[in-house]
Amino acid sequence: MPRKTNRLTLQLPPEFVELCDGDGVTPEMVLTGFIADLAGIMNWADNPRADGYSSNGSDERRMAMEYYERVGYPWFNGG
């Protein structure tokens, strides 16, 4: 069964775009990488994901979750 996908249109601040440009990466690469790390998305060679999302590694997954929890997102709605 195919996974449901969600589309989001987001205006990016020029500071973020300039940061990415300065490092030679696209904003899409940075955001999809962070999303994959936070969600623990693995892109296995024997079962690749069509959407291209793939974690950057175990340390990156841990640090993304630490950021998410430190900001307090899990508790925003009393969770």
Buried (B, 14 or more C-beta within 10 A) or exposed (E): EEEEEEEEEEEEEEEEEEEBEEEEEEBEEBBBBBEBBBEEBEBEEEEEEEEEBBBEEEEBBEBBBEEBEEEEEEEEEEE
